Amino acid sequence: MDEKEFRVLIKHYFMKGKTPQETKEKLVKHYGDSAPSIRTVYKVVSKFSEWPYGHK
């Protein structure tokens, strides 16, 4: 799976209110070693948290 596809999944979990750690755990469960690092998950989530994407 490429980076863009993982971004879509990370955004999905973000919109469902999942934390980056919960998101990482779900990605590892389904994609194993090919899942992005926790640092990458945090970076992507931080982008979604900024306006206009934030859902707070």
N, CA, C and O of each residue as an XYZ file, in Angstrom:
224
protein
N       0.864     -1.173      0.000
C       0.000      0.000      0.000
C       0.904      1.227      0.000
O       1.909      1.268      0.709
N       0.542      2.213     -0.791
C       1.399      3.397     -0.854
C       0.993      4.461      0.172
O      -0.028      4.340      0.849
N       1.805      5.482      0.264
C       1.635      6.531      1.283
C       0.276      7.221      1.195
O      -0.334      7.506      2.225
N      -0.200      7.489     -0.004
C      -1.491      8.175     -0.157
C      -2.639      7.327      0.384
O      -3.576      7.854      0.983
N      -2.564      6.034      0.175
C      -3.617      5.154      0.669
C      -3.613      5.105      2.198
O      -4.674      5.068      2.822
N      -2.423      5.104      2.799
C      -2.348      5.140      4.259
C      -2.889      6.460      4.801
O      -3.518      6.481      5.859
N      -2.651      7.562      4.086
C      -3.185      8.859      4.526
C      -4.709      8.816      4.592
O      -5.310      9.374      5.510
N      -5.322      8.163      3.632
C      -6.786      8.043      3.625
C      -7.254      7.260      4.856
O      -8.223      7.644      5.511
N      -6.572      6.181      5.160
C      -6.946      5.386      6.342
C      -6.719      6.173      7.631
O      -7.544      6.125      8.543
N      -5.604      6.897      7.705
C      -5.325      7.706      8.892
C      -6.398      8.777      9.047
O      -6.858      9.033     10.160
N      -6.799      9.403      7.952
C      -7.854     10.414      8.028
C      -9.166      9.778      8.489
O      -9.893     10.371      9.286
N      -9.467      8.601      8.004
C     -10.685      7.885      8.413
C     -10.708      7.702      9.931
O     -11.702      8.013     10.588
N      -9.617      7.200     10.472
C      -9.554      6.988     11.924
C      -9.573      8.314     12.682
O     -10.169      8.401     13.755
N      -8.934      9.340     12.142
C      -8.956     10.669     12.757
C     -10.390     11.193     12.847
O     -10.806     11.705     13.886
N     -11.132     11.062     11.765
C     -12.514     11.547     11.742
C     -13.413     10.737     12.685
O     -14.446     11.232     13.135
N     -13.026      9.509     12.980
C     -13.775      8.691     13.936
C     -13.362      8.990     15.377
O     -13.899      8.395     16.312
N     -12.412      9.907     15.560
C     -11.990     10.306     16.898
C     -10.906      9.437     17.512
O     -10.668      9.506     18.718
N     -10.248      8.622     16.703
C      -9.183      7.760     17.211
C      -7.905      8.572     17.428
O      -7.621      9.516     16.691
N      -7.141      8.188     18.453
C      -5.857      8.831     18.708
C      -4.828      8.290     17.716
O      -5.052      7.247     17.100
N      -3.702      8.991     17.557
C      -2.652      8.452     16.682
C      -2.186      7.059     17.118
O      -1.913      6.205     16.275
N      -2.096      6.832     18.418
C      -1.670      5.516     18.914
C      -2.687      4.439     18.541
O      -2.306      3.353     18.102
N      -3.973      4.731     18.712
C      -5.014      3.767     18.324
C      -4.974      3.509     16.824
O      -5.158      2.379     16.372
N      -4.731      4.564     16.060
C      -4.642      4.437     14.605
C      -3.475      3.542     14.221
O      -3.616      2.649     13.386
N      -2.321      3.785     14.832
C      -1.135      2.978     14.553
C      -1.398      1.510     14.861
O      -1.036      0.633     14.077
N      -2.030      1.240     16.006
C      -2.327     -0.144     16.384
C      -3.227     -0.828     15.354
O      -3.000     -1.984     14.997
N      -4.235     -0.120     14.883
C      -5.142     -0.699     13.885
C      -4.408     -0.961     12.564
O      -4.616     -1.996     11.931
N      -3.554     -0.024     12.153
C      -2.807     -0.211     10.909
C      -1.852     -1.391     11.009
O      -1.730     -2.170     10.063
N      -1.172     -1.531     12.145
C      -0.257     -2.661     12.337
C      -1.032     -3.973     12.344
O      -0.577     -4.971     11.785
N      -2.200     -3.970     12.975
C      -3.018     -5.186     13.024
C      -3.369     -5.674     11.616
O      -3.356     -6.875     11.345
N      -3.684     -4.730     10.726
C      -4.128     -5.101      9.385
C      -3.005     -5.167      8.346
O      -3.096     -5.938      7.391
N      -1.945     -4.366      8.520
C      -0.910     -4.277      7.487
C       0.479     -4.680      7.966
O       1.431     -4.679      7.186
N       0.597     -5.023      9.247
C       1.876     -5.524      9.764
C       3.019     -4.543      9.584
O       2.879     -3.347      9.841
N       4.153     -5.068      9.136
C       5.370     -4.267      8.993
C       5.266     -3.181      7.925
O       6.073     -2.251      7.918
N       4.308     -3.279      7.042
C       4.188     -2.260      6.000
C       3.434     -1.012      6.482
O       3.342     -0.026      5.751
N       2.897     -1.050      7.702
C       2.192      0.115      8.271
C       3.192      1.248      8.501
O       4.362      0.994      8.790
N       2.738      2.494      8.375
C       3.651      3.622      8.612
C       4.055      3.694     10.083
O       3.384      3.147     10.958
N       5.157      4.376     10.331
C       5.661      4.521     11.701
C       4.727      5.402     12.524
O       3.896      6.125     11.973
N       4.868      5.337     13.841
C       4.046      6.171     14.722
C       4.348      7.644     14.465
O       3.447      8.480     14.535
N       5.585      7.964     14.174
C       5.947      9.353     13.861
C       5.194      9.843     12.627
O       4.691     10.966     12.611
N       5.115      9.011     11.606
C       4.375      9.377     10.386
C       2.899      9.571     10.697
O       2.284     10.517     10.205
N       2.330      8.697     11.499
C       0.916      8.820     11.872
C       0.692     10.157     12.585
O      -0.260     10.872     12.271
N       1.559     10.496     13.538
C       1.430     11.770     14.246
C       1.543     12.958     13.293
O       0.791     13.924     13.420
N       2.478     12.896     12.335
C       2.644     13.991     11.378
C       1.407     14.173     10.516
O       0.970     15.299     10.280
N       0.841     13.067     10.045
C      -0.357     13.140      9.204
C      -1.543     13.666     10.015
O      -2.291     14.520      9.539
N      -1.714     13.161     11.229
C      -2.820     13.612     12.083
C      -2.680     15.098     12.383
O      -3.681     15.815     12.417
N      -1.461     15.572     12.601
C      -1.279     16.998     12.898
C      -1.722     17.855     11.713
O      -2.238     18.957     11.901
N      -1.523     17.356     10.504
C      -1.992     18.094      9.317
C      -3.520     18.150      9.284
O      -4.101     19.180      8.941
N      -4.165     17.041      9.640
C      -5.620     17.013      9.641
C      -6.192     17.853     10.781
O      -7.318     18.342     10.686
N      -5.431     18.022     11.849
C      -5.899     18.789     13.005
C      -5.918     20.285     12.741
O      -6.620     21.035     13.420
N      -5.150     20.715     11.759
C      -5.086     22.139     11.425
C      -6.318     22.541     10.611
O      -6.886     21.721      9.890
N      -6.719     23.782     10.728
C      -7.819     24.305      9.935
C      -7.445     24.172      8.480
O      -6.277     24.395      8.165
N      -8.327     23.830      7.566
C      -9.768     23.675      7.687
C     -10.204     22.238      7.968
O     -11.400     21.947      7.970
N      -9.253     21.342      8.204
C      -9.596     19.927      8.352
C     -10.107     19.562      9.742
O     -10.883     18.618      9.890
N      -9.683     20.295     10.748
C     -10.009     19.934     12.130
C     -11.509     19.770     12.352
O     -12.320     20.460     11.734
N     -11.858     18.868     13.221
C     -13.279     18.614     13.478
C     -13.643     18.951     14.914
O     -14.632     18.439     15.439
N     -12.861     19.802     15.553
C     -13.135     20.165     16.950
C     -14.189     21.226     17.054
O     -14.537     21.645     18.158
